[in-house]
Amino acid sequence: MRSIINIVIVVIIAVVGYNYFFGSSDEKSESQDIVEQVKELGRSITDLVKSEKERMEEGKYDGFFDKIEFIFQKLESQLSSDDKVQKAELDELEKDKKELEEEVKDAEGNEVTTDKKDKLEAKLRELLEKTEKLLDESNK
């Protein structure tokens, strides 16, 4: 599937390139419009990456970790000493949170790609979902 997509992209680029240089005046005009739109898309992506980097540097995710820490403390106080399985899960979640905090701190100091940002946000959501699940289990 991936190779088919790559072939289609190469063919489209080849057709646009051919029309850009060797096509009729209408084809050249359409190809120039496509090239300009692709340039604009590239600029937009660059602007998005820069704005996300600025948000990371401004501490966009700082409040998230404070909230998670509060939930962990609440969970810990709710769990009895007999809940060894849930305590182990909570310890694992705290370990995951610390690792994720380190990743976010590392990302704040570096250029953040949209792929890296998406992966971090997915990990944040996953941590939150696991925490909510453990909270629900402890309330039963």
Backbone as JSON, one array per atom type, in Angstrom:
{
  "sequence": "MRSIINIVIVVIIAVVGYNYFFGSSDEKSESQDIVEQVKELGRSITDLVKSEKERMEEGKYDGFFDKIEFIFQKLESQLSSDDKVQKAELDELEKDKKELEEEVKDAEGNEVTTDKKDKLEAKLRELLEKTEKLLDESNK",
  "N": [[0.82, -1.19, 0.0], [1.89, 1.22, 0.84], [3.91, 1.55, -1.05], [2.41, 1.9, -3.35], [1.19, 4.34, -2.87], [3.47, 5.96, -2.82], [4.32, 5.69, -5.48], [2.17, 6.88, -6.83], [2.41, 9.5, -5.9], [4.92, 10.21, -6.98], [4.32, 10.07, -9.7], [2.39, 12.09, -9.93], [3.95, 14.33, -9.25], [5.75, 14.21, -11.37], [4.07, 14.69, -13.59], [3.1, 17.26, -13.0], [5.52, 18.65, -12.99], [6.39, 18.24, -15.66], [4.31, 19.54, -17.06], [4.7, 22.08, -16.05], [7.06, 22.94, -17.24], [6.96, 22.13, -19.97], [4.35, 22.15, -20.88], [1.2, 23.29, -22.33], [0.03, 26.72, -22.42], [-2.15, 26.91, -20.65], [-1.79, 24.58, -19.11], [0.71, 25.14, -18.01], [0.03, 27.34, -16.43], [-1.79, 26.17, -14.58], [-0.04, 24.35, -13.36], [1.8, 26.11, -12.21], [0.15, 27.32, -10.34], [-0.35, 25.11, -8.68], [2.25, 24.6, -7.73], [2.7, 26.96, -6.28], [0.73, 26.69, -4.32], [1.67, 24.44, -2.97], [4.06, 25.45, -1.97], [3.0, 27.35, -0.2], [1.69, 25.65, 1.56], [3.92, 24.37, 2.68], [5.07, 26.56, 4.01], [3.05, 27.06, 5.87], [3.12, 24.72, 7.41], [5.67, 24.95, 8.5], [5.31, 27.28, 10.04], [3.42, 26.28, 11.86], [4.92, 24.33, 13.24], [6.84, 25.98, 14.43], [5.19, 27.55, 16.1], [4.18, 25.6, 17.84], [6.53, 24.82, 19.06], [7.15, 27.15, 20.43], [4.99, 27.19, 22.21], [5.56, 24.91, 23.7], [7.91, 25.76, 24.88], [6.89, 27.78, 26.44], [5.68, 26.41, 28.39], [3.37, 24.83, 28.03], [2.51, 22.28, 28.76], [2.99, 22.09, 31.45], [1.01, 22.44, 33.49], [-0.49, 20.17, 33.11], [1.04, 18.04, 34.11], [1.08, 18.7, 36.79], [-1.62, 18.34, 37.45], [-1.9, 15.6, 37.0], [-0.15, 14.64, 38.94], [-1.52, 15.44, 41.25], [-3.79, 13.79, 41.0], [-2.55, 11.3, 41.25], [-1.69, 11.44, 43.92], [-4.15, 11.55, 45.21], [-5.2, 9.07, 44.46], [-3.34, 7.38, 45.73], [-3.88, 7.88, 48.4], [-6.4, 6.79, 48.57], [-6.1, 4.1, 48.09], [-5.95, 1.01, 49.76], [-3.76, -0.82, 52.01], [-3.93, -3.4, 51.19], [-4.29, -3.43, 48.49], [-2.3, -4.36, 46.49], [-1.87, -4.87, 43.77], [-3.05, -2.67, 42.49], [-1.51, -0.67, 43.64], [0.95, -1.29, 42.52], [0.37, -0.77, 39.86], [-0.08, 1.98, 40.04], [2.49, 2.82, 40.78], [3.82, 2.16, 38.42], [2.56, 3.9, 36.65], [3.41, 6.35, 37.72], [6.11, 6.15, 37.19], [6.02, 6.15, 34.38], [5.0, 8.73, 34.03], [7.11, 10.32, 34.96], [9.09, 9.69, 33.06], [7.85, 10.7, 30.79], [7.67, 13.39, 31.45], [10.38, 14.04, 31.35], [10.84, 13.65, 28.61], [9.25, 15.69, 27.56], [10.53, 17.94, 28.64], [13.0, 17.7, 27.35], [12.14, 18.05, 24.73], [11.28, 20.68, 24.86], [13.61, 22.12, 24.76], [14.54, 21.74, 22.24], [14.11, 21.68, 18.62], [10.85, 20.99, 17.65], [9.19, 18.58, 15.92], [6.16, 18.05, 14.06], [5.47, 15.39, 14.09], [6.83, 14.4, 16.33], [5.57, 15.95, 18.28], [2.95, 15.0, 18.05], [3.34, 12.37, 18.88], [4.12, 12.77, 21.55], [1.79, 13.97, 22.58], [0.02, 11.83, 22.21], [1.11, 9.99, 23.99], [0.68, 11.42, 26.35], [-2.14, 11.45, 26.43], [-2.57, 8.7, 26.65], [-1.4, 8.16, 29.14], [-3.11, 9.64, 30.76], [-5.55, 8.28, 30.28], [-4.96, 5.72, 31.34], [-4.59, 6.44, 33.98], [-7.14, 7.41, 34.66], [-8.57, 5.03, 34.38], [-7.45, 3.47, 36.42], [-8.24, 5.01, 38.58], [-11.03, 4.75, 38.41], [-11.21, 1.97, 38.92], [-10.3, 1.91, 41.54], [-12.33, 3.17, 42.86], [-14.35, 1.38, 42.92]],
  "CA": [[0.0, 0.0, 0.0], [2.77, 2.38, 0.93], [4.61, 1.72, -2.33], [1.45, 2.43, -4.33], [1.06, 5.77, -2.57], [4.72, 6.6, -3.26], [4.31, 5.72, -6.95], [1.18, 7.89, -7.23], [2.99, 10.82, -5.62], [5.97, 10.46, -7.97], [3.66, 10.31, -11.0], [1.79, 13.43, -9.86], [5.05, 15.3, -9.31], [6.29, 14.18, -12.73], [3.11, 15.34, -14.49], [3.1, 18.7, -12.71], [6.81, 19.16, -13.47], [6.38, 18.26, -17.13], [3.41, 20.61, -17.49], [5.28, 23.35, -15.63], [8.11, 23.35, -18.18], [6.72, 21.81, -21.38], [2.93, 22.11, -21.19], [0.59, 24.44, -22.99], [-0.06, 27.87, -21.5], [-3.11, 26.57, -19.59], [-1.15, 23.59, -18.24], [1.75, 25.84, -17.25], [-0.65, 28.16, -15.44], [-2.27, 25.26, -13.53], [1.12, 23.82, -12.66], [2.35, 27.18, -11.37], [-0.77, 27.44, -9.2], [-0.1, 23.97, -7.79], [3.54, 24.82, -7.09], [2.51, 28.02, -5.29], [-0.04, 26.15, -3.2], [2.56, 23.54, -2.21], [4.96, 26.34, -1.22], [2.21, 27.92, 0.89], [1.51, 24.56, 2.52], [5.2, 24.23, 3.38], [5.2, 27.69, 4.95], [2.08, 26.85, 6.95], [3.64, 23.66, 8.28], [6.8, 25.53, 9.24], [4.74, 28.16, 11.06], [2.8, 25.45, 12.89], [5.99, 23.74, 14.04], [7.42, 27.05, 15.24], [4.25, 27.95, 17.16], [4.14, 24.53, 18.83], [7.78, 24.89, 19.8], [6.99, 28.27, 21.36], [4.07, 26.77, 23.27], [6.29, 23.99, 24.56], [8.85, 26.56, 25.67], [6.11, 28.57, 27.39], [5.2, 25.52, 29.44], [2.0, 24.43, 27.72], [2.17, 21.02, 29.39], [3.33, 22.1, 32.87], [-0.19, 22.25, 34.29], [-0.94, 18.79, 32.93], [1.76, 17.17, 35.03], [0.61, 19.03, 38.14], [-2.92, 17.7, 37.63], [-1.67, 14.16, 37.1], [0.46, 14.41, 40.26], [-2.61, 15.55, 42.22], [-4.6, 12.57, 40.88], [-1.76, 10.21, 41.82], [-1.73, 11.58, 45.38], [-5.51, 11.18, 45.61], [-5.28, 7.62, 44.32], [-2.51, 6.75, 46.74], [-4.58, 7.98, 49.69], [-7.6, 5.95, 48.51], [-5.76, 2.68, 48.04], [-5.6, 0.42, 51.05], [-2.5, -1.57, 51.95], [-4.22, -4.7, 50.56], [-4.38, -3.24, 47.03], [-0.92, -4.44, 45.99], [-1.9, -4.79, 42.31], [-3.31, -1.28, 42.11], [-0.33, 0.12, 44.03], [1.97, -1.56, 41.51], [-0.06, -0.02, 38.66], [0.16, 3.39, 40.32], [3.94, 3.01, 40.69], [4.17, 2.11, 37.0], [2.08, 5.15, 36.07], [4.3, 7.42, 38.18], [7.35, 5.99, 36.42], [5.7, 6.63, 33.02], [4.85, 10.19, 34.1], [8.46, 10.91, 35.07], [9.73, 9.55, 31.75], [7.18, 11.62, 29.87], [8.11, 14.75, 31.82], [11.73, 14.21, 30.8], [10.72, 13.81, 27.16], [8.71, 17.03, 27.29], [11.6, 18.9, 28.93], [13.97, 17.6, 26.25], [11.52, 18.64, 23.54], [11.2, 22.12, 25.03], [14.89, 22.72, 24.42], [14.91, 21.41, 20.87], [13.13, 21.88, 17.56], [9.83, 19.97, 17.79], [8.47, 18.3, 14.69], [4.76, 17.72, 14.31], [5.42, 13.97, 14.4], [7.25, 14.27, 17.73], [4.51, 16.55, 19.08], [1.83, 14.06, 18.04], [3.7, 11.22, 19.72], [4.07, 13.21, 22.94], [0.39, 14.14, 22.95], [-0.57, 10.49, 22.31], [1.59, 9.43, 25.26], [-0.01, 12.14, 27.41], [-3.5, 10.93, 26.48], [-2.51, 7.32, 27.15], [-1.16, 8.24, 30.58], [-4.35, 10.11, 31.38], [-6.54, 7.2, 30.21], [-4.58, 4.7, 32.31], [-4.83, 7.0, 35.31], [-8.59, 7.41, 34.87], [-8.98, 3.64, 34.55], [-7.05, 3.07, 37.77], [-9.1, 5.77, 39.5], [-12.33, 4.08, 38.37], [-11.07, 0.69, 39.6], [-10.13, 2.11, 42.99], [-13.59, 3.64, 43.41], [-15.33, 0.26, 42.95]],
  "C": [[0.86, 1.25, 0.0], [3.49, 2.63, -0.4], [3.68, 2.27, -3.41], [1.29, 3.93, -4.13], [2.3, 6.52, -3.05], [4.76, 6.72, -4.79], [3.35, 6.8, -7.45], [1.75, 9.29, -7.01], [4.07, 11.17, -6.64], [5.36, 10.78, -9.33], [3.05, 11.72, -11.02], [2.86, 14.51, -9.97], [5.62, 15.37, -10.73], [5.36, 14.91, -13.71], [3.11, 16.85, -14.27], [4.4, 19.32, -13.22], [6.87, 19.26, -14.98], [5.51, 19.42, -17.62], [3.98, 21.99, -17.14], [6.29, 23.86, -16.66], [7.72, 23.19, -19.64], [5.25, 21.85, -21.79], [2.46, 23.34, -21.95], [0.47, 25.57, -21.97], [-1.05, 27.6, -20.37], [-2.48, 25.59, -18.59], [-0.05, 24.24, -17.39], [1.12, 26.67, -16.14], [-1.16, 27.3, -14.27], [-1.11, 24.72, -12.7], [1.74, 24.87, -11.75], [1.46, 27.41, -10.15], [-0.53, 26.32, -8.19], [1.2, 24.16, -7.03], [3.42, 25.89, -6.01], [1.74, 27.51, -4.07], [0.81, 25.21, -2.34], [3.55, 24.37, -1.4], [4.24, 26.91, -0.01], [1.95, 26.87, 1.98], [2.78, 24.35, 3.34], [5.41, 25.34, 4.39], [4.26, 27.52, 6.14], [2.57, 25.79, 7.93], [4.8, 24.18, 9.12], [6.3, 26.46, 10.34], [4.11, 27.37, 12.2], [3.86, 24.84, 13.81], [6.61, 24.79, 14.96], [6.49, 27.45, 16.38], [4.15, 26.88, 18.24], [5.41, 24.53, 19.68], [7.71, 26.02, 20.84], [6.07, 27.9, 22.51], [4.76, 25.82, 24.24], [7.24, 24.76, 25.47], [8.12, 27.39, 26.72], [5.53, 27.71, 28.49], [3.77, 25.08, 29.25], [1.58, 23.19, 28.51], [2.49, 20.99, 30.89], [2.13, 21.82, 33.76], [-0.71, 20.82, 34.23], [-0.27, 17.89, 33.96], [1.39, 17.46, 36.49], [-0.72, 18.34, 38.43], [-2.76, 16.19, 37.8], [-1.08, 13.82, 38.48], [-0.6, 14.47, 41.35], [-3.48, 14.29, 42.21], [-3.86, 11.38, 41.49], [-1.81, 10.26, 43.36], [-3.1, 11.17, 45.91], [-5.68, 9.67, 45.55], [-4.53, 6.91, 45.44], [-3.21, 6.78, 48.1], [-5.82, 7.08, 49.72], [-7.27, 4.46, 48.57], [-5.41, 2.18, 49.44], [-4.31, -0.39, 50.89], [-2.69, -2.93, 51.29], [-4.22, -4.62, 49.04], [-2.99, -3.24, 46.4], [-0.88, -4.31, 44.46], [-2.1, -3.35, 41.86], [-2.15, -0.38, 42.52], [0.79, -0.07, 43.01], [1.64, -0.8, 40.22], [0.21, 1.47, 38.85], [1.66, 3.7, 40.24], [4.4, 3.03, 39.24], [3.74, 3.4, 36.31], [2.97, 6.33, 36.48], [5.63, 7.37, 37.43], [7.15, 6.51, 34.99], [5.61, 8.15, 32.99], [6.22, 10.86, 34.16], [9.2, 10.84, 33.74], [9.15, 10.54, 30.75], [7.55, 13.06, 30.17], [9.5, 15.03, 31.27], [11.69, 14.42, 29.29], [10.23, 15.21, 26.8], [9.78, 18.09, 27.56], [12.66, 18.89, 27.84], [13.42, 18.26, 25.0], [11.44, 20.15, 23.65], [12.49, 22.8, 24.61], [15.3, 22.52, 22.98], [13.8, 21.77, 19.9], [12.14, 20.71, 17.63], [9.12, 19.79, 16.46], [7.03, 17.96, 15.03], [4.62, 16.25, 14.66], [5.77, 13.74, 15.87], [6.17, 14.82, 18.66], [3.32, 15.61, 19.17], [2.11, 12.86, 18.92], [3.64, 11.58, 21.2], [2.62, 13.36, 23.41], [-0.32, 12.79, 23.07], [-0.15, 9.83, 23.63], [0.9, 10.11, 26.45], [-1.45, 11.62, 27.56], [-3.53, 9.52, 27.06], [-2.29, 7.3, 28.66], [-2.42, 8.67, 31.31], [-5.42, 9.02, 31.38], [-6.22, 6.1, 31.22], [-4.86, 5.18, 33.73], [-6.31, 7.0, 35.63], [-9.1, 6.0, 35.11], [-8.64, 3.17, 35.96], [-7.92, 3.77, 38.82], [-10.49, 5.13, 39.56], [-12.28, 2.75, 39.12], [-10.97, 0.86, 41.11], [-11.42, 2.58, 43.65], [-14.65, 2.53, 43.5], [-15.32, -0.46, 44.26]]
}
